Every structure is written in structure tokens, then in C-alpha cells.
Amino acid sequence: MEHRTDEPTLEPTPRTPRPNRIVAEPATPQACAADYQAGADVRQAIARQDARTRR
């Protein structure tokens, strides 16, 4: 199937902002606590990497 140039593109362009989940959702204490809990494994992995590089 040929790509038609007269149809709008769905891909973001440099001037078209991408949808942002952070802006779309309200910042509530519950949402912040859930995000913090979800990132626990990431923080733990970073701490392990930092400990290895500081030896």
C-alpha cells in the first residue's frame, strides 16, 4: 500500500507535543506514594551500582 502524502501523519513532529502522562494525571498524595513505591526497585539497583563504583 502506498503512503499518501495528503493524509495527516499521526507521528509527532518537532512542533507537535507528545502526550504527557505526568501532565494529564493530577498530582495527589496517593499518586505520588504509588509512584515512589513503584520506583523502589530502581532506586535499589542504582544504590547497588553506586556502591560498586565507590569501592
Secondary structure as GFF3:
##gff-version 3
##sequence-region A 1 55
A	DSSP	alpha_helix	21	24	.	.	.	ID=ss1
A	DSSP	alpha_helix	29	38	.	.	.	ID=ss2
A	DSSP	alpha_helix	40	53	.	.	.	ID=ss3
###
